[in-house]
């Protein structure tokens, strides 16, 4: 796979629609062509302590951020015609679908690929686990800011270029 968009979401709470940040890496011809990052005002707009401990974001960080529908309007033209790739696509795809439902947007059935599934299939027991940082290190990418949505999308892109 040489053309795709690696995407990662972080959520504010247990609701999949509570996207509080999004990272996107556009790959064309096997090279990173563009990066996109945005904070998002989550819906519902509250933060669980555990979620904040993971990604470091709080309500104060996103108080002035745009809502998902406004951020997605900026992302949509960037990903046009590209498949989406995520590490653990079941989470990121579910977040995307939940946000589309929350904002009464028509979901266009994006084609989604999963680097976690690809890692388990292709690398199997070569790795102690198939977490994003473990797999990206194996693929030659150092993930320095794990759970920052853009850093995670960059790691996912590096994995996809090696395994998909």
C-alpha positions as CSV (number, residue, x, y, z in Angstrom):
1,X,0.0,0.0,0.0
2,X,1.6,3.3,-1.1
3,X,-1.4,5.7,-0.9
4,X,-3.4,6.0,2.3
5,X,-4.3,8.2,5.3
6,X,-3.2,7.0,8.7
7,X,-5.5,8.3,11.4
8,X,-5.7,8.3,15.1
9,X,-8.2,9.5,17.6
10,X,-7.9,10.2,21.3
11,X,-11.1,10.3,23.4
12,X,-12.1,12.4,26.5
13,X,-14.2,9.7,28.1
14,X,-15.8,6.3,27.7
15,X,-18.1,7.5,24.9
16,X,-16.6,6.7,21.5
17,X,-18.0,10.0,20.1
18,X,-15.9,12.0,22.6
19,X,-13.0,12.6,20.2
20,X,-10.7,15.2,21.7
21,X,-7.9,15.1,19.2
22,X,-7.2,13.7,15.8
23,X,-4.0,13.1,14.0
24,X,-3.7,12.3,10.3
25,X,-0.8,11.4,8.0
26,X,-1.3,11.4,4.3
27,X,1.0,9.1,2.4
28,X,1.2,9.3,-1.4
29,X,3.6,7.2,-3.5
30,X,5.0,5.7,-0.3
31,X,6.1,9.1,1.1
32,X,4.5,11.3,3.8
33,X,2.8,14.1,1.8
34,X,1.0,15.9,4.6
35,X,0.3,15.9,8.3
36,X,-2.7,17.2,10.1
37,X,-3.4,17.6,13.8
38,X,-6.3,19.2,15.6
39,X,-7.8,19.4,19.1
40,X,-11.5,18.7,19.1
41,X,-14.2,19.8,21.6
42,X,-15.5,16.4,22.6
43,X,-19.2,15.4,22.7
44,X,-20.1,14.7,25.4
45,X,-17.8,17.4,26.7
46,X,-16.3,16.0,29.9
47,X,-13.0,14.2,30.6
48,X,-12.5,11.0,32.6
49,X,-9.4,11.1,34.7
50,X,-8.1,7.8,33.2
51,X,-8.4,9.2,29.7
52,X,-6.5,12.4,30.6
53,X,-3.8,10.3,32.2
54,X,-3.3,8.4,28.9
55,X,-3.1,11.4,26.5
56,X,-2.6,14.4,28.8
57,X,-5.5,16.4,27.5
58,X,-8.1,18.1,29.7
59,X,-11.2,20.2,29.3
60,X,-9.1,23.4,29.4
61,X,-7.1,22.2,26.4
62,X,-10.2,21.8,24.2
63,X,-12.5,24.5,25.6
64,X,-11.9,26.7,22.6
65,X,-11.4,23.9,20.0
66,X,-13.8,23.3,17.1
67,X,-16.4,20.6,17.2
68,X,-15.9,17.4,15.3
69,X,-18.0,18.3,12.3
70,X,-16.0,21.5,11.7
71,X,-12.7,19.6,12.0
72,X,-13.9,16.8,9.7
73,X,-14.8,19.4,7.1
74,X,-11.1,20.2,6.9
75,X,-10.0,16.6,6.9
76,X,-12.5,15.3,4.3
77,X,-10.8,16.8,1.2
78,X,-7.4,15.6,2.5
79,X,-8.5,11.9,2.5
80,X,-10.6,11.9,-0.6
81,X,-10.1,8.7,-2.5
82,X,-7.7,7.2,0.1
83,X,-8.2,4.2,2.3
84,X,-7.9,4.9,6.1
85,X,-5.4,3.0,8.2
86,X,-5.3,2.8,12.0
87,X,-3.6,0.7,14.6
88,X,-6.5,-1.1,16.1
89,X,-9.0,0.0,13.5
90,X,-12.0,-1.3,15.5
91,X,-11.5,1.6,18.0
92,X,-10.7,4.4,15.5
93,X,-13.4,3.3,13.1
94,X,-16.0,3.0,15.9
95,X,-15.0,6.6,17.1
96,X,-15.4,7.9,13.6
97,X,-18.8,6.3,13.1
98,X,-20.0,7.4,16.6
99,X,-19.0,11.0,15.9
100,X,-20.7,11.0,12.5
101,X,-23.9,9.7,14.2
102,X,-23.6,12.3,17.0
103,X,-23.4,15.1,14.5
104,X,-26.0,13.6,12.1
105,X,-23.5,13.3,9.3
106,X,-23.8,10.7,6.5
107,X,-21.0,8.2,7.0
108,X,-19.4,7.4,3.6
109,X,-18.3,3.8,4.5
110,X,-14.6,4.6,4.5
111,X,-12.3,1.7,3.5
112,X,-10.3,0.9,6.7
113,X,-7.2,-1.2,7.2
114,X,-5.7,-2.3,10.5
115,X,-1.9,-2.3,11.2
116,X,-2.6,-4.2,14.5
117,X,-4.2,-7.0,12.6
118,X,-1.4,-6.9,10.0
119,X,1.2,-7.1,12.7
120,X,-0.4,-10.0,14.4
121,X,-0.7,-11.8,11.1
122,X,2.7,-11.0,9.6
123,X,4.9,-10.8,12.7
124,X,3.1,-13.2,15.1
125,X,5.4,-14.4,17.9
126,X,8.4,-12.4,16.7
127,X,7.2,-9.6,19.0
128,X,6.4,-9.7,22.7
129,X,3.2,-7.8,22.0
130,X,1.7,-5.9,19.1
131,X,1.2,-2.5,20.8
132,X,1.8,0.6,18.6
133,X,5.2,1.5,20.2
134,X,6.5,-2.1,20.0
135,X,5.4,-2.6,16.3
136,X,6.6,0.8,15.2
137,X,10.0,0.2,16.8
138,X,10.3,-3.1,15.0
139,X,9.5,-1.3,11.7
140,X,12.2,1.3,12.4
141,X,10.1,4.1,13.7
142,X,10.7,5.6,17.2
143,X,7.5,6.7,18.7
144,X,8.5,9.5,21.1
145,X,5.1,11.0,22.1
146,X,2.8,8.0,22.4
147,X,-0.9,8.9,22.7
148,X,-0.5,12.2,20.9
149,X,-2.8,11.6,18.0
150,X,-0.4,12.9,15.4
151,X,2.6,10.9,16.8
152,X,0.4,7.8,16.8
153,X,-0.7,8.4,13.2
154,X,2.9,8.8,12.2
155,X,3.8,5.5,13.8
156,X,0.8,3.9,12.2
157,X,1.9,5.2,8.8
158,X,5.4,3.8,9.3
159,X,4.0,0.4,10.2
160,X,1.6,0.4,7.2
161,X,4.4,1.2,4.8
162,X,6.3,-1.9,6.1
163,X,3.4,-4.4,6.6
164,X,0.5,-3.5,4.3
